[in-house]
Amino acid sequence: MHETIDHLKTTPQFTLLYDGECPFCKREISWMSKHNRKGQLAFEDITAPDFNASQYGLTPEAVMGVIHGVCDDGRVLKKVDVFIKAYRLLGLGWLVAPLSWPLLHSLANIGYEIFARYRVPLGNLLGRTKCETTHCQKKPQ
């Protein structure tokens, strides 16, 4: 008989709310998933039919506008703070450590807002997707 060892089970400490129809978002989540060996991160697709932003005190427009993450204590983070928290939990905090510095943090948030606003047209430009709304769709063959 094989016994389950409960102390090895990990409850996610942070849930990333991501746009599952955005090619950039999907690529980042895929990368994070591969490095999520301890299971400290969970991922929730905001484009899933059963996604309800209000369960986190958010609106659909807010979660579609920029990335959000929910801590296990219910606090909601957004923009660059989401990446800082996620990378730290993955044991890769050194990659994003400079983003915690006040001036760089402010600049990174501004840069991220611009990127988030134009991620769909940028995805089109790079040929990854064809997007006719705020959600990305696969290019017709």
Backbone as JSON, one array per atom type, in Angstrom:
{
  "sequence": "MHETIDHLKTTPQFTLLYDGECPFCKREISWMSKHNRKGQLAFEDITAPDFNASQYGLTPEAVMGVIHGVCDDGRVLKKVDVFIKAYRLLGLGWLVAPLSWPLLHSLANIGYEIFARYRVPLGNLLGRTKCETTHCQKKPQ",
  "N": [[0.84, -1.17, 0.0], [0.52, 2.23, -0.83], [1.37, 5.19, 0.77], [0.09, 8.46, 1.28], [1.86, 11.4, 1.84], [1.09, 13.99, 3.75], [2.43, 16.38, 4.48], [3.92, 17.06, 2.32], [2.26, 18.04, 0.45], [1.29, 21.02, -1.15], [-0.37, 24.03, -0.68], [-1.52, 26.45, -2.9], [-0.01, 29.66, -2.7], [-0.47, 31.92, -4.03], [-2.49, 33.24, -6.57], [-2.56, 33.7, -9.96], [-4.32, 35.8, -12.1], [-5.06, 35.54, -15.3], [-5.13, 36.4, -18.83], [-6.31, 34.11, -20.83], [-6.55, 34.06, -23.55], [-4.66, 35.61, -24.64], [-1.64, 35.73, -26.33], [0.88, 36.42, -25.24], [0.43, 36.36, -22.51], [-0.31, 33.66, -22.15], [2.09, 32.41, -22.85], [3.83, 33.3, -20.81], [2.54, 32.25, -18.53], [2.7, 29.54, -19.1], [5.47, 29.19, -18.95], [5.91, 29.86, -16.25], [4.4, 27.82, -15.06], [5.93, 25.56, -15.62], [8.06, 26.0, -13.93], [6.95, 25.91, -11.47], [7.36, 24.03, -9.35], [6.9, 23.45, -6.66], [4.27, 23.96, -6.35], [3.27, 26.41, -5.47], [2.04, 28.41, -6.82], [-1.05, 29.24, -8.39], [-3.19, 29.28, -11.24], [-5.55, 31.22, -12.93], [-7.78, 31.49, -15.51], [-9.04, 34.32, -16.89], [-10.73, 34.48, -19.01], [-12.26, 32.28, -19.05], [-15.47, 30.7, -19.15], [-16.73, 30.4, -16.64], [-15.46, 32.18, -14.98], [-15.44, 34.61, -12.41], [-15.05, 37.76, -11.7], [-15.92, 39.33, -9.6], [-15.75, 37.8, -7.3], [-13.33, 38.35, -6.28], [-13.54, 40.94, -5.66], [-13.32, 42.56, -7.84], [-13.74, 44.01, -11.15], [-14.78, 42.82, -14.42], [-13.62, 44.44, -16.4], [-11.44, 45.58, -15.08], [-9.77, 43.32, -14.51], [-9.25, 42.53, -17.07], [-7.83, 44.63, -18.01], [-5.22, 44.9, -16.77], [-2.76, 42.64, -15.43], [-3.63, 40.69, -12.57], [-3.2, 39.42, -9.27], [-3.92, 37.15, -6.62], [-3.37, 36.92, -3.26], [-2.91, 34.36, -0.74], [-4.12, 35.29, 1.54], [-6.14, 36.86, 0.62], [-5.51, 39.41, -0.28], [-5.2, 41.58, -3.08], [-3.04, 41.93, -5.74], [-1.54, 43.89, -8.36], [-0.33, 44.52, -11.72], [3.15, 45.07, -11.95], [3.75, 44.16, -9.39], [2.56, 41.68, -9.25], [4.21, 40.03, -10.79], [6.6, 40.23, -9.34], [5.91, 39.01, -6.89], [5.14, 36.41, -7.8], [7.51, 35.44, -9.06], [9.24, 35.44, -6.89], [8.06, 33.46, -5.29], [8.55, 31.31, -6.93], [11.16, 30.95, -6.5], [12.83, 32.54, -7.9], [13.32, 35.16, -7.4], [15.48, 36.86, -7.6], [15.62, 37.55, -10.25], [13.73, 39.53, -10.62], [14.23, 41.34, -8.65], [15.32, 44.03, -8.91], [13.03, 45.37, -9.75], [11.68, 46.03, -7.49], [12.82, 48.26, -6.46], [12.17, 51.62, -5.71], [12.12, 53.79, -7.8], [12.54, 52.32, -10.19], [10.44, 50.53, -9.95], [8.18, 52.18, -10.25], [8.58, 53.09, -12.91], [8.53, 50.63, -14.25], [5.89, 49.83, -13.79], [4.52, 51.78, -15.26], [5.5, 51.2, -17.82], [4.52, 48.59, -18.05], [1.74, 49.07, -18.02], [1.4, 50.36, -20.47], [2.25, 48.33, -22.22], [0.27, 46.38, -21.58], [-2.04, 47.64, -22.48], [-1.65, 47.65, -25.22], [-1.22, 45.0, -25.91], [-2.73, 43.27, -27.5], [-2.81, 44.41, -30.21], [-0.04, 44.36, -30.55], [0.49, 41.64, -30.42], [-0.78, 40.91, -32.8], [0.84, 42.26, -34.63], [3.21, 40.86, -34.35], [2.44, 38.55, -35.47], [1.32, 36.43, -34.09], [-1.37, 36.18, -33.41], [-4.76, 36.84, -34.39], [-6.67, 39.47, -33.59], [-9.79, 40.72, -32.94], [-11.29, 41.86, -31.03], [-11.13, 42.65, -27.55], [-10.21, 40.24, -26.84], [-8.01, 37.64, -27.81], [-7.78, 35.69, -30.79], [-7.16, 32.66, -32.63], [-5.28, 32.8, -35.67], [-6.89, 32.59, -38.84], [-6.61, 29.67, -40.87]],
  "CA": [[0.0, 0.0, 0.0], [1.3, 3.47, -0.93], [0.81, 6.17, 1.68], [0.27, 9.86, 0.92], [2.49, 12.19, 2.9], [0.39, 15.26, 3.7], [3.27, 17.55, 4.62], [4.51, 17.36, 1.02], [1.25, 18.74, -0.36], [1.41, 22.47, -1.02], [-1.51, 24.84, -1.07], [-1.01, 27.65, -3.58], [0.06, 30.88, -1.9], [-0.74, 33.06, -4.89], [-3.21, 32.88, -7.79], [-2.46, 34.68, -11.03], [-5.5, 35.93, -12.95], [-4.45, 35.85, -16.6], [-5.95, 36.37, -20.05], [-5.98, 32.86, -21.52], [-6.62, 34.23, -25.0], [-3.56, 36.5, -25.0], [-0.46, 34.88, -26.56], [1.96, 36.77, -24.32], [0.02, 35.86, -21.19], [-0.23, 32.2, -22.18], [3.5, 32.02, -22.86], [4.37, 33.55, -19.47], [1.93, 31.29, -17.61], [3.3, 28.25, -19.42], [6.83, 29.21, -18.4], [5.79, 29.8, -14.79], [3.9, 26.5, -14.7], [7.06, 24.62, -15.67], [8.94, 26.28, -12.8], [6.1, 25.88, -10.27], [7.56, 22.66, -8.86], [6.37, 23.29, -5.3], [2.83, 24.21, -6.38], [2.93, 27.6, -4.7], [1.24, 29.28, -7.67], [-2.21, 28.72, -9.1], [-3.47, 30.12, -12.4], [-6.97, 31.26, -13.25], [-8.02, 32.13, -16.8], [-10.15, 35.27, -16.77], [-11.62, 34.34, -20.17], [-13.06, 31.06, -18.88], [-16.88, 31.04, -18.99], [-17.17, 30.42, -15.24], [-14.68, 33.13, -14.18], [-16.25, 35.65, -11.8], [-14.13, 38.76, -11.13], [-16.46, 39.9, -8.36], [-15.34, 37.0, -6.14], [-12.11, 38.97, -5.78], [-13.81, 42.35, -5.49], [-12.86, 43.22, -9.06], [-14.66, 44.03, -12.3], [-14.19, 42.2, -15.6], [-12.78, 45.42, -17.09], [-10.18, 45.72, -14.33], [-8.9, 42.16, -14.7], [-8.84, 42.46, -18.48], [-6.93, 45.75, -18.27], [-3.86, 44.57, -16.34], [-2.7, 41.38, -14.69], [-3.9, 40.73, -11.15], [-2.89, 38.21, -8.53], [-4.59, 37.1, -5.33], [-2.6, 36.24, -2.21], [-3.72, 33.4, 0.01], [-4.88, 36.0, 2.57], [-7.17, 37.62, -0.05], [-5.03, 40.66, -0.85], [-5.08, 41.57, -4.53], [-1.92, 42.69, -6.3], [-1.68, 44.07, -9.8], [0.8, 45.0, -12.52], [4.48, 44.52, -11.7], [3.76, 43.46, -8.1], [2.18, 40.29, -9.5], [5.4, 39.31, -11.25], [7.55, 40.17, -8.24], [5.42, 37.98, -5.96], [5.19, 35.1, -8.44], [8.89, 35.01, -9.25], [9.8, 35.13, -5.57], [7.54, 32.15, -4.88], [9.19, 30.3, -7.77], [12.57, 30.9, -6.14], [13.55, 33.3, -8.92], [13.16, 36.56, -7.03], [16.64, 37.65, -8.04], [15.36, 38.04, -11.61], [12.86, 40.71, -10.58], [14.58, 42.15, -7.48], [15.42, 45.47, -9.2], [11.7, 45.95, -9.93], [11.21, 46.46, -6.18], [13.41, 49.56, -6.16], [11.08, 52.59, -5.94], [12.08, 54.44, -9.11], [12.37, 51.3, -11.23], [9.1, 49.98, -9.77], [7.25, 53.13, -10.89], [8.79, 53.05, -14.36], [8.09, 49.32, -14.74], [4.42, 49.84, -13.8], [4.1, 52.6, -16.41], [5.8, 50.4, -19.01], [3.59, 47.46, -18.11], [0.42, 49.58, -18.41], [1.45, 50.61, -21.92], [2.27, 47.01, -22.85], [-1.04, 45.73, -21.39], [-3.02, 48.32, -23.33], [-1.4, 47.35, -26.63], [-0.78, 43.61, -26.09], [-3.47, 42.64, -28.6], [-2.23, 44.83, -31.5], [1.35, 43.9, -30.61], [0.41, 40.22, -30.79], [-1.09, 40.88, -34.23], [2.03, 42.71, -35.34], [4.2, 39.79, -34.32], [1.9, 37.42, -36.22], [0.91, 35.34, -33.23], [-2.81, 36.04, -33.32], [-5.61, 37.84, -35.03], [-7.57, 39.91, -32.54], [-10.79, 41.68, -33.4], [-11.87, 42.46, -29.84], [-10.12, 42.65, -26.49], [-9.74, 38.87, -26.68], [-7.27, 37.15, -28.97], [-8.26, 34.47, -31.45], [-6.18, 32.1, -33.54], [-5.37, 33.24, -37.07], [-7.5, 31.6, -39.72], [-5.61, 28.95, -41.69]],
  "C": [[0.9, 1.25, 0.0], [0.61, 4.55, -0.1], [1.09, 7.59, 1.2], [0.85, 10.61, 2.11], [1.94, 13.6, 2.81], [1.31, 16.46, 3.77], [3.98, 17.92, 3.31], [3.53, 18.08, 0.1], [1.38, 20.24, -0.1], [0.12, 23.13, -1.49], [-0.97, 26.08, -1.75], [-1.07, 28.88, -2.66], [-0.36, 32.11, -2.71], [-1.41, 32.56, -6.16], [-3.1, 34.01, -8.79], [-3.73, 34.64, -11.87], [-5.01, 36.4, -14.31], [-5.44, 35.72, -17.74], [-5.52, 35.16, -20.87], [-6.07, 32.95, -23.03], [-5.53, 35.17, -25.51], [-2.29, 35.66, -25.18], [0.69, 35.18, -25.61], [1.68, 36.22, -22.93], [0.17, 34.35, -21.12], [1.22, 31.73, -22.14], [4.12, 32.18, -21.47], [3.83, 32.54, -18.46], [2.49, 29.88, -17.85], [4.7, 28.14, -18.82], [6.79, 29.08, -16.88], [5.33, 28.42, -14.33], [5.02, 25.47, -14.67], [7.99, 24.79, -14.47], [8.22, 26.23, -11.46], [6.17, 24.5, -9.62], [6.97, 22.41, -7.48], [4.87, 23.58, -5.23], [2.39, 25.44, -5.61], [2.09, 28.6, -5.5], [0.04, 28.53, -8.22], [-2.51, 29.72, -10.21], [-4.94, 30.05, -12.73], [-7.17, 32.1, -14.51], [-9.24, 33.02, -16.71], [-11.1, 35.22, -17.96], [-12.47, 33.07, -20.09], [-14.52, 31.45, -18.61], [-17.34, 31.16, -17.54], [-16.36, 31.39, -14.37], [-15.57, 34.26, -13.69], [-15.32, 36.63, -11.08], [-14.61, 39.28, -9.79], [-16.1, 39.08, -7.12], [-14.06, 37.53, -5.52], [-12.29, 40.47, -5.55], [-13.38, 43.18, -6.67], [-13.96, 43.22, -10.12], [-14.0, 43.31, -13.46], [-13.26, 43.16, -16.35], [-11.43, 45.59, -16.4], [-9.25, 44.55, -14.59], [-8.45, 42.01, -16.15], [-7.81, 43.56, -18.79], [-5.48, 45.48, -17.94], [-3.9, 43.28, -15.54], [-2.93, 41.64, -13.2], [-3.49, 39.39, -10.54], [-3.53, 38.28, -7.15], [-3.75, 36.28, -4.36], [-3.51, 35.31, -1.44], [-4.5, 34.06, 1.15], [-5.96, 36.92, 1.97], [-6.73, 38.96, -0.62], [-4.86, 40.51, -2.35], [-3.92, 42.48, -4.94], [-2.18, 42.88, -7.78], [-0.38, 44.59, -10.4], [2.09, 44.3, -12.1], [4.55, 43.76, -10.38], [3.38, 41.99, -8.25], [3.41, 39.47, -9.9], [6.45, 39.18, -10.14], [7.17, 39.05, -7.28], [5.56, 36.58, -6.56], [6.62, 34.6, -8.59], [9.57, 34.69, -7.92], [9.33, 33.75, -5.1], [8.16, 31.02, -5.7], [10.67, 30.14, -7.42], [13.44, 31.67, -7.11], [13.45, 34.8, -8.66], [14.31, 37.44, -7.48], [16.43, 38.22, -9.44], [14.57, 39.35, -11.62], [13.2, 41.64, -9.42], [14.69, 43.64, -7.8], [14.05, 46.14, -9.4], [11.08, 46.41, -8.61], [11.78, 47.82, -5.79], [12.41, 50.64, -6.56], [11.03, 53.22, -7.34], [11.83, 53.43, -10.23], [10.98, 50.68, -11.15], [8.07, 50.88, -10.46], [7.36, 53.09, -12.4], [8.29, 51.73, -14.95], [6.56, 49.25, -14.78], [3.89, 50.65, -14.97], [4.33, 51.82, -17.7], [4.84, 49.23, -19.16], [2.2, 47.92, -18.54], [0.34, 49.81, -19.92], [1.42, 49.27, -22.67], [0.89, 46.36, -22.77], [-2.09, 46.34, -22.31], [-2.87, 47.9, -24.79], [-0.99, 45.9, -26.88], [-1.47, 42.93, -27.26], [-2.91, 43.1, -29.95], [-0.77, 44.37, -31.65], [1.4, 42.42, -30.98], [0.1, 40.06, -32.26], [0.13, 41.23, -35.06], [3.08, 41.61, -35.43], [3.69, 38.5, -34.97], [1.43, 36.27, -35.39], [-0.6, 35.11, -33.27], [-3.49, 37.05, -34.21], [-6.64, 38.21, -33.98], [-8.51, 40.97, -33.07], [-11.49, 42.36, -32.23], [-10.77, 42.54, -28.8], [-9.58, 41.25, -26.24], [-9.06, 38.42, -27.97], [-7.88, 35.86, -29.5], [-7.15, 33.96, -32.36], [-6.39, 32.64, -34.95], [-6.06, 32.18, -37.9], [-6.43, 30.95, -40.59], [-5.85, 29.17, -43.14]]
}
